[in-house]
Amino acid sequence: MEKKQFFKALFMLGVPIALQNLIVNGLNFLDTIMIGRLGGLEIAAVGLANQIFFIFSVVMFGVCSGTAVFTAQFWGDKNLDGFNKATAAGLLFSVVPTLVMFGLAFFFPEMVMGLFTQDQELIALSSRYLKVASFSYLFAAGAFLYEQVMKSSEQVRFPLYVSMVAFGVNTILNYLLIFGHFGFPAMGVEGAALATVISRMVEFSLVIGLIFLRNMPGAIHAKSFQHIDQKYLKNFMYVVGPVILNEISWVLGISMYMAVYGRMSAQAVTVVSITITVERLLQVLYFGLGGASSIMIGNILGTRDKEMAQRYGARLLRVSFWGGMLLGLLMILLAPIVVMPFNIDSETTLMTIRTIRVMGLAVGIRSYNITMITGVLRAGGDTRYCLMLDTVGVWLVALPLGYLAGLVWGLPVYWVYFIFIAEDFFKIVVGTLRFRSKKWINVLT
């Protein structure tokens, strides 16, 4: 009976979250295909510029998922006041990273892009995209937080519906603004950026409207902020702070991976940009399971049932690993078909196929690690250990090896990509030991 309840809850929570991620990442995939019709340089430029949004989104994921550690447990404890108070604290913590990332992207785009590549033509083109796209950050921040709040209260369908509308808006505007159809100007990469800004505005408006018009959990007012004192912020920061640092450390490390590719060649950037776009489609499994895990484990711990949390965690990790293995095998087989829509030369096509197949080998392990770190351990409040796990894996294991492989040994891009996967082998071993110890379980309500 318990297993039946487990899979029912996983299905009810995981499928809408996975579908939302499929839509969001499908949007990125479609963007890349449309831009790809312009040429390889445009793919590389948008891929590099989107690294900045990727950094921003990961930092915001840290704020949102850290907030969800509290909101999920408060929801399990049926404590609406605590839920709304945590939501208000999450909004406060989102202000600084949003303004910092917007300021860097809008006022200093050439400097930011220069951190990733020394190709002046690539810097100029990517900076044009980044300057326009920076306005999307202002709307994405609020949308991200409130969508996570909805999920914490098991309202997982609404973020899916919102993403469907935003996807439709972005797709239509891409078609009109990139290529100049139906009398619109052909704006190229800047058209893609403007389409992104408008679709984020629509997403934000819909999310806020749903929360407040339906008076859903998280529809906070001034009194929610008034009850946040210094002691509360300190306790909140003790749990959420390591999550934010975790995501900043991880995403900066991942961005250094792209900097290595950028210093190898423009071709390497094109290959990896396509591979990352494909992988993010597969991440619908990772983040569907990770998001469902966070809600399920958090709600269970809100009822203070630690043994059930351990059992559910073990099942979630098994499902994520074997599901990832199947997807990875499928990607290895379909790699030649996946690259067909992109307008790239034969040599770049071959390199991309090989890199996608290397990525396919790691899907099972990556799925397991994301479910373990962002779902299970983090939902248990074990945020400091997660910070250590990601930081060591990226900065002390993968990055030094990848730097040597790409810039010293001069290995092909697919071998460099494989060596960067070393972080996942480290995390699956050390993280599993932590999970089995049960020291990750903390009740915060």
Rosetta blueprint (number, residue, H / E / L):
1 M L
2 E H
3 K H
4 K H
5 Q H
6 F H
7 F H
8 K H
9 A H
10 L H
11 F H
12 M H
13 L H
14 G H
15 V H
16 P H
17 I H
18 A H
19 L H
20 Q H
21 N H
22 L H
23 I H
24 V H
25 N H
26 G H
27 L H
28 N H
29 F H
30 L H
31 D H
32 T H
33 I H
34 M H
35 I H
36 G H
37 R L
38 L L
39 G L
40 G H
41 L H
42 E H
43 I H
44 A H
45 A H
46 V H
47 G H
48 L H
49 A H
50 N H
51 Q H
52 I H
53 F H
54 F H
55 I H
56 F H
57 S H
58 V H
59 V H
60 M H
61 F H
62 G H
63 V H
64 C H
65 S H
66 G H
67 T H
68 A H
69 V H
70 F H
71 T H
72 A H
73 Q H
74 F H
75 W H
76 G H
77 D L
78 K L
79 N L
80 L H
81 D H
82 G H
83 F H
84 N H
85 K H
86 A H
87 T H
88 A H
89 A H
90 G H
91 L H
92 L H
93 F H
94 S H
95 V H
96 V H
97 P H
98 T H
99 L H
100 V H
101 M H
102 F H
103 G H
104 L H
105 A H
106 F H
107 F H
108 F L
109 P H
110 E H
111 M H
112 V H
113 M H
114 G H
115 L L
116 F L
117 T L
118 Q L
119 D L
120 Q H
121 E H
122 L H
123 I H
124 A H
125 L H
126 S H
127 S H
128 R H
129 Y H
130 L H
131 K H
132 V H
133 A H
134 S L
135 F L
136 S H
137 Y H
138 L H
139 F H
140 A H
141 A H
142 G H
143 A H
144 F H
145 L H
146 Y H
147 E H
148 Q H
149 V H
150 M H
151 K H
152 S H
153 S L
154 E L
155 Q L
156 V L
157 R H
158 F H
159 P H
160 L H
161 Y H
162 V H
163 S H
164 M H
165 V H
166 A H
167 F H
168 G H
169 V H
170 N H
171 T H
172 I H
173 L H
174 N H
175 Y H
176 L H
177 L H
178 I H
179 F H
180 G L
181 H H
182 F H
183 G H
184 F L
185 P L
186 A L
187 M L
188 G L
189 V H
190 E H
191 G H
192 A H
193 A H
194 L H
195 A H
196 T H
197 V H
198 I H
199 S H
200 R H
201 M H
202 V H
203 E H
204 F H
205 S H
206 L H
207 V H
208 I H
209 G H
210 L H
211 I H
212 F H
213 L H
214 R L
215 N L
216 M L
217 P L
218 G L
219 A L
220 I L
221 H L
222 A H
223 K H
224 S H
225 F H
226 Q H
227 H L
228 I L
229 D L
230 Q H
231 K H
232 Y H
233 L H
234 K H
235 N H
236 F H
237 M H
238 Y H
239 V H
240 V H
241 G H
242 P H
243 V H
244 I H
245 L H
246 N H
247 E H
248 I H
249 S H
250 W H
251 V H
252 L H
253 G H
254 I H
255 S H
256 M H
257 Y H
258 M H
259 A H
260 V H
261 Y H
262 G H
263 R H
264 M H
265 S L
266 A H
267 Q H
268 A H
269 V H
270 T H
271 V H
272 V H
273 S H
274 I H
275 T H
276 I H
277 T H
278 V H
279 E H
280 R H
281 L H
282 L H
283 Q H
284 V H
285 L H
286 Y H
287 F H
288 G H
289 L H
290 G H
291 G H
292 A H
293 S H
294 S H
295 I H
296 M H
297 I H
298 G H
299 N H
300 I H
301 L H
302 G H
303 T L
304 R L
305 D L
306 K H
307 E H
308 M H
309 A H
310 Q H
311 R H
312 Y H
313 G H
314 A H
315 R H
316 L H
317 L H
318 R H
319 V H
320 S H
321 F H
322 W H
323 G H
324 G H
325 M H
326 L H
327 L H
328 G H
329 L H
330 L H
331 M H
332 I H
333 L H
334 L H
335 A H
336 P H
337 I H
338 V H
339 V L
340 M L
341 P L
342 F L
343 N L
344 I L
345 D L
346 S H
347 E H
348 T H
349 T H
350 L H
351 M H
352 T H
353 I H
354 R H
355 T H
356 I H
357 R H
358 V H
359 M H
360 G H
361 L H
362 A H
363 V H
364 G H
365 I H
366 R H
367 S H
368 Y H
369 N H
370 I H
371 T H
372 M H
373 I H
374 T H
375 G H
376 V H
377 L H
378 R H
379 A H
380 G L
381 G L
382 D L
383 T H
384 R H
385 Y H
386 C H
387 L H
388 M H
389 L H
390 D H
391 T H
392 V H
393 G H
394 V H
395 W H
396 L H
397 V H
398 A H
399 L H
400 P H
401 L H
402 G H
403 Y H
404 L H
405 A H
406 G H
407 L H
408 V H
409 W L
410 G L
411 L L
412 P L
413 V H
414 Y H
415 W H
416 V H
417 Y H
418 F H
419 I H
420 F H
421 I L
422 A H
423 E H
424 D H
425 F H
426 F H
427 K H
428 I H
429 V H
430 V H
431 G H
432 T H
433 L H
434 R H
435 F H
436 R H
437 S H
438 K L
439 K L
440 W L
441 I L
442 N L
443 V L
444 L L
445 T L
